[in-house]
Amino acid sequence: MREMLFLFEPGVILLAFIALSFLVITAIRGSQIPQCFQCGAIKVRPSRPVGFWDNAGTYLLIRCYRCSGCRARFHAMRLSSRSRQHQVS
């Protein structure tokens, strides 16, 4: 029975690493909103959640966004609900 437990440990470690990497990536992308991470356009808008994983992500403050320029859909973590104001010089 102990041999079976050792088989599950690498899988759990890999799953935890993937989940942590996803959270880090979404946090970095969230700091760049309203700028698209793919094309650089400042045309990012919130997108509706589609499916189970998008709805489950809302509990972790991970929201869906879509760029109106390149139509890329991505997930980002927004810790504040206020949108950033860009200063025009």
DSSP file (Angstrom, degrees, kcal/mol; ACC not computed):
  #  RESIDUE AA STRUCTURE BP1 BP2  ACC     N-H-->O    O-->H-N    N-H-->O    O-->H-N    TCO  KAPPA ALPHA  PHI   PSI    X-CA   Y-CA   Z-CA
    1    1 A M     >        0   0    0      0, 0.0     4,-1.2     0, 0.0     3,-0.3   0.000 360.0 360.0 360.0 -34.9    0.0    0.0    0.0
    2    2 A R  H  >  +     0   0    0      1,-0.2     4,-1.6     2,-0.2     5,-0.1   0.833 360.0  60.2 -66.9 -31.1    2.9    2.4    0.7
    3    3 A E  H  > S+     0   0    0      1,-0.2     4,-0.9     2,-0.2    -1,-0.2   0.875 101.6  54.0 -62.9 -35.7    4.2    1.9   -2.8
    4    4 A M  H  > S+     0   0    0     -3,-0.3     4,-0.9     1,-0.2     3,-0.4   0.867 104.6  54.1 -66.2 -37.2    0.9    3.2   -4.1
    5    5 A L  H  X S+     0   0    0     -4,-1.2     4,-1.2     1,-0.2     3,-0.5   0.867 103.5  55.9 -66.3 -35.9    1.3    6.4   -2.0
    6    6 A F  H  < S+     0   0    0     -4,-1.6    -1,-0.2     1,-0.2    -2,-0.2   0.772 102.3  57.4 -67.8 -24.9    4.7    7.1   -3.5
    7    7 A L  H  X S+     0   0    0     -4,-0.9     4,-0.6    -3,-0.4    -1,-0.2   0.805 105.8  49.7 -73.2 -29.3    3.2    7.0   -7.0
    8    8 A F  H  X S+     0   0    0     -4,-0.9     4,-2.2    -3,-0.5     5,-0.2   0.765  94.1  74.3 -81.2 -25.8    0.8    9.8   -6.1
    9    9 A E  H  X S+     0   0    0     -4,-1.2     4,-2.4     1,-0.2     5,-0.2   0.908  95.4  47.5 -58.4 -48.0    3.4   12.2   -4.7
   10   10 A P  H  > S+     0   0    0      0, 0.0     4,-2.4     0, 0.0    -1,-0.2   0.885 112.4  51.7 -62.1 -35.4    5.0   13.2   -8.0
   11   11 A G  H  X S+     0   0    0     -4,-0.6     4,-2.4     2,-0.2    -2,-0.2   0.902 110.5  47.1 -65.7 -41.0    1.5   13.8   -9.5
   12   12 A V  H  X S+     0   0    0     -4,-2.2     4,-2.4     2,-0.2    -1,-0.2   0.899 112.7  49.4 -67.8 -40.9    0.4   16.0   -6.6
   13   13 A I  H  X S+     0   0    0     -4,-2.4     4,-2.1    -5,-0.2    -2,-0.2   0.910 112.5  47.9 -65.0 -41.9    3.7   18.0   -6.7
   14   14 A L  H  X S+     0   0    0     -4,-2.4     4,-2.4    -5,-0.2    -2,-0.2   0.912 111.8  49.6 -64.6 -43.1    3.3   18.5  -10.5
   15   15 A L  H  X S+     0   0    0     -4,-2.4     4,-2.3     1,-0.2    -2,-0.2   0.903 111.3  49.0 -63.5 -41.5   -0.4   19.5  -10.1
   16   16 A A  H  X S+     0   0    0     -4,-2.4     4,-2.3     2,-0.2    -1,-0.2   0.886 110.8  51.0 -65.2 -38.8    0.5   22.1   -7.4
   17   17 A F  H  X S+     0   0    0     -4,-2.1     4,-2.4     2,-0.2    -2,-0.2   0.912 111.0  47.8 -64.7 -43.2    3.3   23.5   -9.5
   18   18 A I  H  X S+     0   0    0     -4,-2.4     4,-2.3     2,-0.2    -2,-0.2   0.917 112.9  48.5 -64.3 -43.3    1.0   23.9  -12.5
   19   19 A A  H  X S+     0   0    0     -4,-2.3     4,-2.0     1,-0.2    -2,-0.2   0.906 112.5  48.3 -64.3 -41.8   -1.7   25.6  -10.3
   20   20 A L  H  X S+     0   0    0     -4,-2.3     4,-2.1     2,-0.2    -2,-0.2   0.899 110.9  50.6 -65.8 -40.8    0.9   28.0   -8.8
   21   21 A S  H  X S+     0   0    0     -4,-2.4     4,-2.5     1,-0.2    -2,-0.2   0.908 109.2  51.8 -63.5 -40.9    2.3   28.9  -12.2
   22   22 A F  H  X S+     0   0    0     -4,-2.3     4,-2.4     1,-0.2    -2,-0.2   0.913 109.8  49.0 -61.8 -42.7   -1.2   29.6  -13.5
   23   23 A L  H  X S+     0   0    0     -4,-2.0     4,-1.9     2,-0.2    -1,-0.2   0.887 111.4  49.4 -65.2 -38.6   -1.9   31.9  -10.5
   24   24 A V  H  X S+     0   0    0     -4,-2.1     4,-2.2     2,-0.2    -2,-0.2   0.923 111.5  48.9 -65.6 -44.1    1.4   33.8  -11.0
   25   25 A I  H  X S+     0   0    0     -4,-2.5     4,-2.5     1,-0.2    -2,-0.2   0.916 111.6  48.7 -62.9 -43.6    0.8   34.3  -14.7
   26   26 A T  H  X S+     0   0    0     -4,-2.4    51,-2.4     1,-0.2     4,-2.0   0.861 110.1  52.1 -66.9 -33.9   -2.7   35.6  -14.1
   27   27 A A  H  X S+     0   0    0     -4,-1.9     4,-1.2     2,-0.2    -1,-0.2   0.904 110.9  47.5 -67.0 -40.3   -1.5   38.0  -11.4
   28   28 A I  H  X S+     0   0    0     -4,-2.2     4,-0.6     1,-0.2     3,-0.4   0.920 112.7  48.4 -66.4 -43.2    1.2   39.4  -13.8
   29   29 A R  H >< S+     0   0    0     -4,-2.5     3,-1.0     1,-0.2     4,-0.5   0.868 107.3  57.3 -64.3 -35.6   -1.4   39.8  -16.6
   30   30 A G  H >< S+     0   0    0     -4,-2.0     3,-0.6     1,-0.3    -1,-0.2   0.794  99.8  57.9 -66.2 -28.2   -3.8   41.5  -14.2
   31   31 A S  H 3< S+     0   0    0     -4,-1.2    -1,-0.3    -3,-0.4    -2,-0.2   0.710 105.9  51.0 -74.3 -18.0   -1.2   44.1  -13.4
   32   32 A Q  T X< S+     0   0    0     -3,-1.0     3,-2.6    -4,-0.6    -1,-0.2   0.501  86.4 145.7 -97.2  -5.5   -1.0   45.1  -17.1
   33   33 A I  T <   +     0   0    0     -3,-0.6    51,-0.2    -4,-0.5     3,-0.1  -0.530  56.3  40.7 -68.9 135.2   -4.7   45.5  -17.8
   34   34 A P  T 3  S+     0   0    0      0, 0.0    10,-1.1     0, 0.0     2,-0.5  -0.836 108.0  78.5 -95.7  24.0   -6.1   47.6  -19.7
   35   35 A Q  S <  S-     0   0    0     -3,-2.6     7,-0.2     7,-0.2     2,-0.2  -0.837  85.4-118.8 -99.9 133.8   -3.3   46.7  -22.1
   36   36 A C     >  -     0   0    0      5,-2.9     4,-0.9    -2,-0.5     8,-0.0  -0.474  12.6-147.6 -68.4 133.6   -3.5   43.4  -24.0
   37   37 A F  T  4 S+     0   0    0     -2,-0.2    -1,-0.1     1,-0.1    -4,-0.0   0.708  94.2  45.2 -75.2 -18.4   -0.6   41.1  -23.2
   38   38 A Q  T  4 S+     0   0    0      3,-0.1    -1,-0.1    34,-0.1    -2,-0.0   0.911 131.2  11.0 -92.7 -48.2   -0.5   39.7  -26.8
   39   39 A C  T  4 S-     0   0    0      2,-0.1    -2,-0.1    33,-0.0    -1,-0.0   0.597  90.8-124.9-109.8 -13.6   -0.8   42.7  -29.1
   40   40 A G     <  +     0   0    0     -4,-0.9    -3,-0.1     1,-0.3     2,-0.1   0.467  57.9 145.9  86.0   0.6   -0.3   45.7  -26.7
   41   41 A A        -     0   0    0     -6,-0.1    -5,-2.9     1,-0.1     2,-0.7  -0.380  53.3-133.4 -72.0 150.6   -3.5   47.4  -27.6
   42   42 A I  S    S+     0   0    0     -7,-0.2    -7,-0.2     1,-0.2    -1,-0.1  -0.451  79.4 102.2 -99.6  58.7   -5.4   49.4  -24.9
   43   43 A K        +     0   0    0     -2,-0.7    25,-2.8     2,-0.1     2,-0.4  -0.178  42.4 142.7-132.1  38.1   -8.7   47.8  -25.9
   44   44 A V  E     +A   67   0A   0    -10,-1.1    23,-0.2    23,-0.2    21,-0.0  -0.678  20.7 173.8 -89.2 134.7   -9.2   45.2  -23.2
   45   45 A R  E     -A   66   0A   0     21,-2.5    21,-2.7    -2,-0.4    -2,-0.1  -0.941  38.3 -91.1-134.1 156.6  -12.7   44.6  -21.9
   46   46 A P  E     -A   65   0A   0      0, 0.0     2,-0.3     0, 0.0    19,-0.3  -0.381  41.2-151.6 -65.0 147.3  -14.2   42.0  -19.5
   47   47 A S        -     0   0    0     17,-2.4    17,-0.4    27,-0.1     3,-0.0  -0.857  21.7-100.0-118.4 154.2  -15.5   38.9  -21.1
   48   48 A R        -     0   0    0     -2,-0.3     2,-0.2     1,-0.1    17,-0.1  -0.493  41.6-108.6 -72.6 141.0  -18.3   36.6  -20.0
   49   49 A P        -     0   0    0      0, 0.0     2,-0.5     0, 0.0    -1,-0.1  -0.496  33.7-162.5 -68.8 138.4  -17.3   33.4  -18.2
   50   50 A V     >  -     0   0    0     -2,-0.2     4,-0.5    -3,-0.0     3,-0.1  -0.980  48.6  -9.6-125.6 118.5  -17.8   30.3  -20.3
   51   51 A G  H  > S-     0   0    0     -2,-0.5     4,-1.6     1,-0.2     5,-0.1  -0.178  94.1 -57.7  90.9 177.6  -17.9   26.9  -18.8
   52   52 A F  H  > S+     0   0    0      1,-0.2     4,-2.6     2,-0.2     5,-0.2   0.903 127.1  51.6 -65.2 -45.9  -17.0   25.4  -15.4
   53   53 A W  H  > S+     0   0    0      1,-0.2     4,-1.9     2,-0.2    -1,-0.2   0.854 108.9  50.5 -68.4 -35.2  -13.4   26.5  -15.1
   54   54 A D  H  X S+     0   0    0     -4,-0.5     4,-0.8     2,-0.2    -1,-0.2   0.914 113.9  45.3 -66.3 -42.1  -14.2   30.2  -15.9
   55   55 A N  H  < S+     0   0    0     -4,-1.6     4,-0.5     1,-0.2     3,-0.5   0.878 112.6  50.7 -68.8 -37.2  -16.9   30.2  -13.3
   56   56 A A  H >< S+     0   0    0     -4,-2.6     3,-1.0     1,-0.2     4,-0.4   0.849 104.3  59.6 -67.8 -33.6  -14.7   28.5  -10.7
   57   57 A G  H ><>S+     0   0    0     -4,-1.9     5,-2.7     1,-0.2     3,-1.2   0.763  90.0  69.9 -66.3 -25.2  -11.9   31.0  -11.4
   58   58 A T  G ><5S+     0   0    0     -4,-0.8     3,-1.2    -3,-0.5    -1,-0.2   0.797  91.6  59.8 -64.5 -26.2  -14.2   33.9  -10.3
   59   59 A Y  G < 5S+     0   0    0     -3,-1.0    -1,-0.3    -4,-0.5    -2,-0.2   0.719 106.0  47.9 -72.7 -19.3  -13.9   32.6   -6.7
   60   60 A L  G < 5S-     0   0    0     -3,-1.2    -1,-0.2    -4,-0.4    -2,-0.2   0.166 123.3-105.9-101.8  15.8  -10.2   33.1   -6.9
   61   61 A L  T < 5S+     0   0    0     -3,-1.2    17,-1.5     1,-0.2     2,-0.6   0.716  76.5 140.5  65.3  24.1  -10.6   36.6   -8.4
   62   62 A I  E   < - B   0  77A   0     -5,-2.7     2,-0.3    15,-0.2    -1,-0.2  -0.880  30.6-173.8 -97.8 120.1   -9.5   35.3  -11.8
   63   63 A R  E     - B   0  76A   0     13,-3.0    13,-2.4    -2,-0.6     2,-0.3  -0.778  23.7-115.1-116.5 158.5  -11.6   37.0  -14.5
   64   64 A C  E     - B   0  75A   0    -17,-0.4   -17,-2.4    -2,-0.3     2,-0.3  -0.721  33.6-178.9 -91.6 139.4  -12.0   36.6  -18.2
   65   65 A Y  E     -AB  46  74A   0      9,-3.0     9,-2.5    -2,-0.3     2,-0.4  -0.946  11.8-158.9-134.5 156.2  -10.9   39.4  -20.6
   66   66 A R  E     -AB  45  73A   0    -21,-2.7   -21,-2.5    -2,-0.3     2,-0.5  -1.000  17.3-131.4-137.1 138.3  -10.9   39.9  -24.3
   67   67 A C  E  >  -A   44   0A   0      5,-2.3     4,-1.3    -2,-0.4   -23,-0.2  -0.757   7.0-154.8 -86.6 129.0   -8.9   42.3  -26.4
   68   68 A S  T  4 S+     0   0    0    -25,-2.8    -1,-0.1    -2,-0.5   -24,-0.1   0.674  91.7  54.8 -76.0 -16.3  -11.1   44.2  -28.9
   69   69 A G  T  4 S+     0   0    0    -26,-0.2    -1,-0.1     1,-0.1   -25,-0.0   0.962 128.0   9.9 -80.5 -57.8   -8.0   44.7  -31.1
   70   70 A C  T  4 S-     0   0    0      2,-0.1    -2,-0.2   -29,-0.1    -1,-0.1   0.457  93.5-126.7-104.6  -2.5   -6.7   41.1  -31.7
   71   71 A R     <  +     0   0    0     -4,-1.3     2,-0.2     1,-0.2    -3,-0.1   0.647  52.1 158.2  66.3  17.8   -9.8   39.3  -30.2
   72   72 A A        -     0   0    0     -6,-0.0    -5,-2.3     1,-0.0     2,-0.5  -0.529  30.6-149.2 -72.5 137.9   -7.5   37.3  -27.8
   73   73 A R  E     +B   66   0A   0     -7,-0.2     2,-0.3    -2,-0.2    -7,-0.2  -0.928  28.1 156.7-109.6 132.2   -9.2   35.9  -24.8
   74   74 A F  E     -B   65   0A   0     -9,-2.5    -9,-3.0    -2,-0.5     2,-0.4  -0.930  36.6-115.9-148.5 169.8   -7.2   35.5  -21.6
   75   75 A H  E     +B   64   0A   0     -2,-0.3     2,-0.3   -11,-0.2   -11,-0.2  -0.884  31.3 172.9-112.6 142.0   -7.6   35.3  -17.9
   76   76 A A  E     -B   63   0A   0    -13,-2.4   -13,-3.0    -2,-0.4     2,-0.6  -0.989  31.3-119.8-146.8 153.2   -6.2   37.8  -15.4
   77   77 A M  E     -B   62   0A   0    -51,-2.4     2,-0.6    -2,-0.3   -15,-0.2  -0.844  23.9-166.9 -97.2 120.8   -6.4   38.4  -11.7
   78   78 A R        +     0   0    0    -17,-1.5   -47,-0.1    -2,-0.6   -51,-0.1  -0.935  11.1 179.3-109.2 116.0   -7.9   41.7  -10.7
   79   79 A L  S    S+     0   0    0     -2,-0.6     2,-0.4   -52,-0.1    -1,-0.1   0.674  72.9  43.4 -89.3 -18.6   -7.3   42.6   -7.1
   80   80 A S        -     0   0    0      2,-0.2    -1,-0.1     1,-0.1     0, 0.0  -0.964  68.7-146.2-125.8 146.8   -9.1   45.9   -7.3
   81   81 A S  S    S+     0   0    0     -2,-0.4     2,-0.2     2,-0.1    -1,-0.1   0.603  72.8  98.0 -86.0 -11.2  -12.3   46.7   -9.1
   82   82 A R  S    S-     0   0    0      1,-0.0     2,-0.3     0, 0.0    -2,-0.2  -0.539  73.1-130.1 -76.7 141.8  -11.2   50.2  -10.1
   83   83 A S        -     0   0    0     -2,-0.2     2,-0.2     1,-0.1    -2,-0.1  -0.675  29.0-106.3 -87.5 148.3   -9.8   50.7  -13.6
   84   84 A R        -     0   0    0     -2,-0.3     2,-0.5   -51,-0.2    -1,-0.1  -0.479  26.2-135.5 -75.3 142.6   -6.5   52.5  -13.9
   85   85 A Q        -     0   0    0     -2,-0.2     2,-0.5     2,-0.0    -1,-0.1  -0.868  13.6-144.5 -98.5 126.5   -6.6   56.0  -15.2
   86   86 A H        -     0   0    0     -2,-0.5     2,-0.4     1,-0.0     0, 0.0  -0.771  15.1-131.3 -91.0 133.6   -3.9   56.8  -17.8
   87   87 A Q        -     0   0    0     -2,-0.5     2,-0.6     2,-0.0    -1,-0.0  -0.696  13.3-146.3 -85.3 131.8   -2.5   60.3  -17.6
   88   88 A V              0   0    0     -2,-0.4    -1,-0.0     1,-0.1    -2,-0.0  -0.869 360.0 360.0 -98.7 124.0   -2.4   62.2  -20.9
   89   89 A S              0   0    0     -2,-0.6    -1,-0.1     0, 0.0    -2,-0.0   0.450 360.0 360.0 -97.5 360.0    0.6   64.5  -21.1
